[in-house]
């Protein structure tokens, strides 16, 4: 079975997709057919609620299926980019048992900003119909009901247990932790450090922006872009027939940019709710990564 040489363990909404794309574009690294197989978690395909059908379908449980996920890669080093690993600390031991030489990449982000970005993603794909404040208060109820992890905003904004598990099993020399804020402010420097960490020659190229969040201004335009409503499939196909194939992705991205309203911000009450439930974790994470995370304690 192909063992993961590089694991992007999370956290979600910390630029992990951009890094996976950057790695996949390198001559030596290949991402599997399913970017997030989640094979090394103890999750089972029994989730319910919005997005559960796709989540259950892409959750890989068998070693044979996991091996087949990398059949097309054809490169010397495989990449597993499953952001649920960080919130399932047992994954660290399972990955280490599969390949003790694996390199682990972990991103962290201001807890409020990460949770808000996740909420915007769910709004964008029309999986969330509550406000952010309401969603935060529904989080525990949804968890007990078996909803997919994407709705666990506060839980997934806590990093210390997962970071600690990977450091304990792999050691500091095999775990690369970056701040999402640094990736945004100076991507070249983060990619330079990551390239050195992975021994990537040539160095990794600059990552683009992926899965940018925002509130859709028009549900109709949003549905056309994503082809998520069966009644609008014919309209999207008609548009595709008059736009050259090479330009369709550019047009889709442009429509997406115009249609997404990024002016919304979480309420002060929602920010306080998250900060009060992550303050202890920020302190623990700060001690583990030996990096100043004081900005993660305030709603800056």
C-alpha positions as CSV (number, residue, x, y, z in Angstrom):
1,X,0.0,0.0,0.0
2,X,1.4,3.5,-0.8
3,X,2.2,5.2,2.4
4,X,1.7,8.9,2.8
5,X,5.0,10.7,2.5
6,X,3.5,14.1,3.2
7,X,0.4,14.7,5.4
8,X,-1.3,18.1,5.5
9,X,-3.2,17.4,8.7
10,X,-5.1,20.7,9.0
11,X,-6.5,22.8,10.3
12,X,-9.3,23.5,7.8
13,X,-9.6,27.0,6.4
14,X,-5.8,27.6,7.0
15,X,-4.7,27.6,3.4
16,X,-4.4,23.8,3.2
17,X,-6.0,23.5,-0.2
18,X,-3.5,26.1,-1.6
19,X,-0.6,24.1,-0.2
20,X,-2.0,20.9,-1.6
21,X,-2.3,22.5,-5.0
22,X,1.3,23.8,-4.8
23,X,2.6,20.4,-3.8
24,X,0.6,18.7,-6.6
25,X,2.1,21.0,-9.1
26,X,5.6,20.0,-8.1
27,X,7.4,17.2,-10.0
28,X,7.9,15.1,-6.9
29,X,4.6,15.3,-5.1
30,X,1.2,13.9,-5.9
31,X,-2.1,14.3,-4.2
32,X,-4.6,11.4,-4.3
33,X,-7.8,11.3,-6.3
34,X,-9.6,12.2,-3.0
35,X,-7.6,15.1,-1.5
36,X,-9.1,14.3,1.9
37,X,-9.4,10.5,2.3
38,X,-9.4,10.8,6.1
39,X,-8.2,7.2,6.1
40,X,-6.3,7.5,9.4
41,X,-9.2,8.8,11.5
42,X,-11.7,6.6,13.3
43,X,-14.6,8.3,11.4
44,X,-17.2,6.1,9.9
45,X,-19.5,6.9,6.9
46,X,-22.6,7.3,9.0
47,X,-22.9,11.1,9.1
48,X,-26.2,12.8,8.5
49,X,-27.3,16.4,7.7
50,X,-26.1,18.8,5.0
51,X,-23.1,17.6,2.9
52,X,-23.2,14.2,4.6
53,X,-23.7,12.3,1.4
54,X,-20.5,13.5,-0.2
55,X,-18.6,13.3,3.1
56,X,-19.6,9.7,3.6
57,X,-18.9,8.8,0.0
58,X,-15.3,10.2,0.0
59,X,-14.4,8.8,3.5
60,X,-12.0,6.0,2.8
61,X,-12.0,3.1,5.3
62,X,-10.2,0.2,3.5
63,X,-6.5,-0.2,2.9
64,X,-7.2,-1.3,-0.7
65,X,-9.3,1.8,-1.4
66,X,-6.7,4.0,0.1
67,X,-4.0,2.5,-2.1
68,X,-6.2,2.9,-5.2
69,X,-6.5,6.6,-4.3
70,X,-2.9,7.1,-5.3
71,X,-2.8,4.8,-8.3
72,X,-2.8,7.8,-10.8
73,X,-0.1,9.9,-8.9
74,X,3.0,8.6,-10.7
75,X,5.3,10.7,-8.6
76,X,7.9,9.8,-6.0
77,X,6.1,11.2,-2.9
78,X,2.4,10.9,-2.1
79,X,0.4,13.7,-0.3
80,X,-2.6,13.1,1.9
81,X,-4.3,16.4,2.7
82,X,-7.0,15.4,5.2
83,X,-7.8,18.4,7.5
84,X,-9.8,16.2,9.9
85,X,-6.6,14.6,11.1
86,X,-5.7,17.5,13.4
87,X,-9.0,17.2,15.3
88,X,-8.6,13.4,15.7
89,X,-5.4,13.0,17.6
90,X,-5.5,9.2,17.2
91,X,-4.6,9.9,13.5
92,X,-1.0,10.9,14.5
93,X,-0.3,7.4,15.9
94,X,-2.0,5.7,13.0
95,X,0.0,7.7,10.4
96,X,3.2,7.1,12.3
97,X,2.6,3.3,12.3
98,X,2.1,3.5,8.6
99,X,5.1,5.6,7.9
100,X,7.3,6.9,10.7
101,X,9.3,9.0,8.2
102,X,6.3,11.0,7.0
103,X,6.4,14.8,7.0
104,X,3.5,16.5,8.7
105,X,2.2,20.0,7.8
106,X,-0.1,21.8,10.2
107,X,-1.7,25.2,9.7
108,X,-3.2,27.3,12.5
109,X,-5.3,30.5,12.4
110,X,-7.0,33.0,14.7
111,X,-9.9,30.9,16.1
112,X,-12.5,33.5,15.3
113,X,-11.3,34.0,11.8
114,X,-11.0,30.3,11.1
115,X,-14.5,29.6,12.4
116,X,-16.0,32.5,10.5
117,X,-14.3,31.4,7.3
118,X,-15.8,27.9,7.7
119,X,-19.2,29.4,8.3
120,X,-18.9,31.5,5.1
121,X,-17.9,28.4,3.2
122,X,-21.1,26.6,4.3
123,X,-23.1,29.7,3.4
124,X,-21.5,29.7,0.0
125,X,-22.5,26.1,-0.8
126,X,-25.9,26.7,0.8
127,X,-25.5,24.2,3.5
128,X,-26.0,26.6,6.4
129,X,-29.3,28.5,6.8
130,X,-28.7,29.9,10.3
131,X,-26.7,33.0,11.3
132,X,-23.2,32.5,12.7
133,X,-24.4,33.2,16.2
134,X,-27.2,30.6,15.9
135,X,-24.8,28.1,14.3
136,X,-22.4,28.4,17.2
137,X,-25.1,27.7,19.7
138,X,-26.3,24.7,17.6
139,X,-22.8,23.2,17.4
140,X,-23.1,20.7,20.2
141,X,-26.6,19.6,19.2
142,X,-25.5,19.1,15.7
143,X,-22.5,17.1,16.8
144,X,-24.7,14.8,18.9
145,X,-27.0,14.4,15.9
146,X,-24.1,13.2,13.7
147,X,-23.6,16.1,11.4
148,X,-20.3,16.3,9.4
149,X,-17.3,18.0,11.2
150,X,-17.6,21.1,9.0
151,X,-20.3,22.4,11.4
152,X,-18.0,22.1,14.5
153,X,-16.6,25.6,14.3
154,X,-15.3,26.0,17.8
155,X,-14.0,22.5,18.2
156,X,-12.1,22.8,14.9
157,X,-10.6,26.1,16.1
158,X,-8.8,24.3,19.0
159,X,-5.4,23.0,17.9
160,X,-3.3,22.0,20.9
161,X,-4.4,18.4,21.3
162,X,-3.8,17.6,17.7
163,X,-0.5,19.5,17.4
164,X,0.7,17.9,20.6
165,X,-0.1,14.4,19.3
166,X,1.8,14.9,16.1
167,X,4.8,16.4,17.9
168,X,4.8,13.5,20.3
169,X,4.7,10.8,17.6
170,X,6.9,12.4,14.9
171,X,9.1,14.9,16.8
172,X,9.6,18.6,16.0
173,X,11.9,17.8,13.1
174,X,9.2,16.2,11.1
175,X,6.3,18.6,11.9
176,X,6.0,21.9,10.1
177,X,3.6,24.4,11.8
178,X,2.7,27.6,10.1
179,X,0.3,30.4,10.8
180,X,-2.3,31.2,8.2
181,X,-1.7,34.9,8.8
182,X,1.9,34.4,7.7
183,X,0.9,32.5,4.6
184,X,-1.3,35.4,3.6
185,X,1.2,38.2,4.5
186,X,4.3,36.5,3.0
187,X,3.5,33.4,1.0
188,X,7.0,33.3,-0.6
189,X,8.7,33.0,2.8
190,X,6.3,30.3,4.1
191,X,6.8,28.4,0.8
192,X,10.6,28.8,1.1
193,X,10.6,27.4,4.6
194,X,8.2,24.6,3.6
195,X,10.4,23.7,0.6
196,X,13.4,23.4,2.9
197,X,11.4,21.3,5.3
198,X,10.4,18.9,2.6
199,X,13.6,19.0,0.6
200,X,11.7,20.1,-2.4
201,X,13.9,20.9,-5.4
202,X,13.0,23.1,-7.2
203,X,11.2,25.0,-4.4
204,X,7.5,25.0,-4.3
205,X,5.7,27.6,-6.4
206,X,3.6,30.3,-4.9
207,X,0.1,29.0,-4.0
208,X,-3.0,30.7,-5.3
209,X,-6.1,31.5,-3.3
210,X,-8.6,28.7,-3.0
211,X,-12.0,28.3,-1.3
212,X,-12.3,32.0,-0.6
213,X,-15.4,32.6,1.6
214,X,-18.2,35.1,1.3
215,X,-21.9,35.6,1.4
216,X,-23.5,35.0,-2.0
217,X,-25.3,38.1,-3.2
218,X,-27.5,36.0,-5.6
219,X,-28.5,32.4,-4.9
220,X,-29.3,32.0,-8.6
221,X,-25.8,33.0,-9.7
222,X,-24.3,31.0,-6.9
223,X,-26.2,27.9,-8.0
224,X,-25.2,28.4,-11.7
225,X,-21.5,28.6,-10.7
226,X,-21.7,25.4,-8.6
227,X,-24.3,23.5,-10.6
228,X,-25.9,22.4,-7.4
229,X,-29.5,22.9,-8.5
230,X,-30.7,20.4,-11.1
231,X,-33.1,23.0,-12.6
232,X,-30.2,25.2,-13.5
233,X,-28.0,22.6,-15.1
234,X,-29.3,23.4,-18.6
235,X,-28.6,27.1,-18.2
236,X,-25.0,26.4,-17.1
237,X,-24.5,24.0,-20.0
238,X,-25.9,26.6,-22.4
239,X,-23.4,29.2,-21.1
240,X,-20.6,26.7,-21.4
241,X,-21.4,26.1,-25.0
242,X,-20.7,29.7,-26.0
243,X,-17.6,30.2,-23.8
244,X,-14.4,28.5,-25.0
245,X,-13.3,25.7,-22.7
246,X,-10.0,27.5,-21.9
247,X,-11.9,30.5,-20.6
248,X,-14.7,28.9,-18.6
249,X,-12.8,28.6,-15.4
250,X,-11.7,32.2,-15.6
251,X,-15.4,33.3,-16.2
252,X,-16.5,31.1,-13.3
253,X,-13.9,32.7,-11.0
254,X,-14.9,36.2,-12.1
255,X,-18.6,35.5,-11.5
256,X,-17.7,34.0,-8.1
257,X,-15.7,37.1,-7.1
258,X,-18.5,39.5,-8.2
259,X,-21.2,37.5,-6.5
260,X,-19.5,37.0,-3.1
261,X,-20.0,39.8,-0.5
262,X,-17.1,39.8,1.8
263,X,-18.2,42.8,3.9
264,X,-20.0,40.7,6.5
265,X,-18.3,40.3,9.9
266,X,-19.1,38.1,12.9
267,X,-21.0,39.8,15.7
268,X,-19.1,40.9,18.9
269,X,-21.1,38.3,20.8
270,X,-20.0,35.5,18.4
271,X,-16.4,36.6,18.7
272,X,-16.6,36.5,22.5
273,X,-18.3,33.1,22.4
274,X,-15.4,31.6,20.5
275,X,-12.6,33.5,22.3
276,X,-13.9,32.4,25.7
277,X,-13.9,28.7,24.5
278,X,-10.5,28.8,22.9
279,X,-8.4,30.9,25.4
280,X,-7.0,27.9,27.2
281,X,-6.2,26.2,23.9
282,X,-4.3,29.2,22.5
283,X,-2.1,29.2,25.6
284,X,-1.4,25.4,25.2
285,X,-0.8,25.8,21.4
286,X,1.5,28.7,21.9
287,X,3.7,26.6,24.3
288,X,3.8,23.7,21.8
289,X,4.7,25.7,18.7
290,X,7.0,28.2,20.5
291,X,5.4,31.1,18.7
292,X,3.7,34.3,19.8
293,X,-0.1,33.8,19.5
294,X,-1.2,36.7,21.6
295,X,-3.2,38.0,18.7
296,X,-5.4,34.9,18.9
297,X,-6.6,36.0,22.3
298,X,-8.3,39.2,21.1
299,X,-10.8,40.0,18.4
300,X,-8.3,41.9,16.3
